[in-house]
């Protein structure tokens, strides 16, 4: 099977980032799937009833901070 990989980094406001996360969460809760569009292709990712959720926080000395949320199944 061909690997479909999206690594999309964009600069946006905190409010825009929160809205993007809400949209993703709403799609997961309502449809049990999320859809991604890239290069004219639509990919639907089905999400099972149970997932593993990992939250990682890194706080750097020079203001380089990171909050990573990862779902696996």
Backbone as a ProteinNet text record, in pm:
[ID]
protein_1_A
[PRIMARY]
XXXXXXXXXXXXXXXXXXXXXXXXXXXXXXXXXXXXXXXXXXXXXXXXXXXXXXXXXXXXXXXXXXXXXXXXX
[TERTIARY]
83.6	0	88.8	48.8	122.5	105.4	212.1	208.1	158.9	60.9	11.4	55.9	137.9	197.6	176.7	123.1	107.8	190.3	276.5	351.3	332.3	230.2	186.6	208.5	300.3	326.8	291.4	204.9	164	164.7	197.4	192.4	50.9	-10.2	-144.8	-161.3	-269.5	-295	-335.1	-325.2	-366.2	-514.1	-597.4	-739.6	-764.4	-689.1	-702.7	-659.4	-553.1	-507.1	-613.6	-674.1	-779.7	-899	-935.8	-1047.5	-1016.1	-892	-851.5	-861.5	-816.5	-827.2	-973.1	-1059.4	-1202.5	-1265.5	-1231.1	-1284.7	-1244.4	-1119.2	-1069.8	-1141.3	-1154.3	-1221.3	-1368.3	-1435.8	-1577	-1594.5	-1505.8	-1513.2	-1494.4	-1400.1	-1376.6	-1499.4	-1559	-1671.9	-1798.8	-1823.5	-1947.5	-1939.4	-1825.6	-1815.8	-1728.8	-1660.7	-1565.1	-1453.7	-1431.5	-1326	-1292.1	-1178.6	-1139.2	-1093.7	-1110.7	-1070.6	-963.3	-868.9	-761.3	-757.6	-730.8	-720.6	-581.9	-511.3	-379.3	-357.4	-306.9	-269	-381	-504.1	-617.3	-667.7	-614.9	-657.6	-731.8	-832.9	-903.9	-873	-825.5	-793.8	-884.3	-957	-1040.9	-971.5	-950.6	-886.9	-994.6	-1023.8	-1122.7	-1057.3	-1131.2	-1078.1	-1165.1	-1104.3	-1182	-1239.2	-1323.4	-1387.1	-1287.9	-1175.2	-1073.6	-938.8	-870.9	-739.4	-645.7	-518.4	-419	-387.7	-398.5	-373.3	-245.1	-154.2	-28.1	-18.7	8.7	29.4	170.3	248.5	388	411.1	473.1	503.5	653.6	712.6	854.4	866.5	934	955.6	1105.7	1146.9	1288.7	1330.8	1460	1516.2	1500.4	1501.8	1501	1365.7	1257.5	1124.8	1084.3	1164.9	1129.1	1044.7	913.1	822.3	743.5	693.4	619.7	512.5	394.6	284.7	246.7	265	238.6	126.4	25.4	-85.1	-82.1	-80.2	-68.2	-173.5	-244.7	-340	-285.8	-289.1	-249	-351.7	-356.2	-443.8	-392.4
-117.1	0	124.5	221.8	347.9	429.1	488.4	571.4	709.8	757.6	894.2	970.3	1070.3	1141.2	1290.8	1354.9	1500.5	1556.7	1648.9	1722.1	1869.4	1927.7	2062.3	2156.9	2249.2	2347	2485.6	2553.2	2687.6	2778.1	2902.9	3003.3	3058.9	3061.7	3115.5	3163.3	3232.3	3281.3	3164.2	3186.1	3086	3049.4	3149.8	3126.4	3042.5	3069.7	2989.5	2845	2826.9	2691.4	2617.2	2684.3	2622.2	2584.7	2671.4	2642.3	2521.3	2510.1	2395.3	2266.5	2270.5	2152.6	2116.4	2217.8	2192.2	2125.1	2172.6	2113.8	1967.8	1939.2	1801.4	1715.3	1766.6	1692.5	1668.6	1768.2	1752.3	1645.4	1643.8	1542.1	1402.8	1388.7	1258.5	1213.7	1305	1270.1	1239.3	1312.9	1297.9	1191	1179.6	1095	971.6	960.3	851.4	850.3	964	974.3	1121.6	1143.1	1277.4	1268	1377.2	1380.2	1485	1450.2	1540.8	1551.3	1671	1696	1749.1	1681.1	1726.2	1684.8	1775.9	1749.6	1681.9	1730.1	1676.2	1542.3	1495.2	1366.4	1388	1306.2	1307.3	1176.8	1189.8	1072.5	1075.3	966.3	952.8	859.1	907.3	827.3	786.7	659.1	606.2	594.1	633.9	632.9	539.9	440.6	343.5	404.9	328.5	375.7	404.1	333.7	356.6	385.2	486	526	547.5	552.3	590	738	815.7	959.3	989.2	1058.8	1098.7	1250.9	1313.4	1458	1480.2	1555.2	1581.2	1731.8	1777.8	1919.9	1935.4	2025.6	2057.8	2208.3	2247.3	2388.3	2413.1	2498.1	2526.9	2651.5	2662.8	2776.7	2907.7	2902.2	3024.1	3049.3	2998.3	3023	2928.5	2827.2	2727.9	2620.7	2635.7	2545.8	2464.1	2350	2262.4	2188.4	2179.7	2097.7	2003.7	1876.8	1777	1685.4	1667.3	1576.9	1468.3	1344.1	1233.4	1127.8	1084.3	973.9	856.5	739.1	617.5	508.9	411.6	295.8	178.4
0	0	0	-76.1	-85.9	42.5	90.1	209.5	172.4	245	228.9	352.4	335.3	447.3	428.3	530.1	528.1	642.7	611.6	713.5	679.4	736.3	699	816.5	803	907.6	854.7	925.3	885.5	1007.6	986.7	1093.9	1099.2	1217.7	1234.1	1377.2	1401.1	1536.3	1627	1755.6	1853.3	1832.5	1805.5	1784.4	1659.8	1553.4	1430.6	1454.3	1530.6	1562.1	1641.9	1739	1819.2	1731.2	1637.8	1547.4	1459.1	1413.3	1332.3	1413.2	1538	1625.1	1652.1	1671.1	1692.2	1571.4	1453.6	1330	1318.5	1346.7	1343.1	1446.9	1568.6	1675.7	1642.4	1587.3	1550.7	1443.6	1345.6	1239.7	1298.1	1390.2	1453.7	1532.6	1607.2	1693.7	1613.7	1507	1430.9	1323.2	1257.9	1138.9	1156.5	1268.8	1290.8	1185.4	1122.4	1022.4	1001.5	937.7	894.6	750.2	677.6	536.8	515.8	429.4	392.6	241	191.8	47.6	17.4	-71.6	-113.7	-258	-336.4	-475.1	-552.7	-532.8	-606.6	-555.9	-445.5	-389.7	-259.3	-236.7	-108.5	-37.1	85.6	166.5	289.4	311.5	429.8	527.3	647.9	752.5	851.5	857	951.2	1089.1	1189.5	1325.3	1409.9	1473.4	1551.2	1678.7	1746.7	1869.5	1981.5	1982.8	2085.3	2020.1	2072.3	2022.2	2140.6	2113	2212.6	2191.5	2297.3	2292.6	2368.5	2302.2	2364.1	2356.7	2469.5	2475.2	2527.4	2451.2	2487.6	2490.5	2596.1	2610.7	2628.3	2551.1	2564.7	2585.6	2693	2722.8	2719	2625.5	2608.5	2684.1	2704.9	2776.9	2700.8	2568.7	2488.4	2422.7	2483.4	2429	2318	2290.2	2190.1	2258.4	2249	2317	2215.4	2260.1	2169.7	2247.8	2188.6	2240.4	2127.3	2148.5	2044.1	2089.9	2005	2033.5	1925.6	1969.5	1874	1905	1802.9	1814.2	1734.4	1793.2	1721.1	1750.2	1661.1	1680.3	1601.4
[MASK]
+++++++++++++++++++++++++++++++++++++++++++++++++++++++++++++++++++++++++

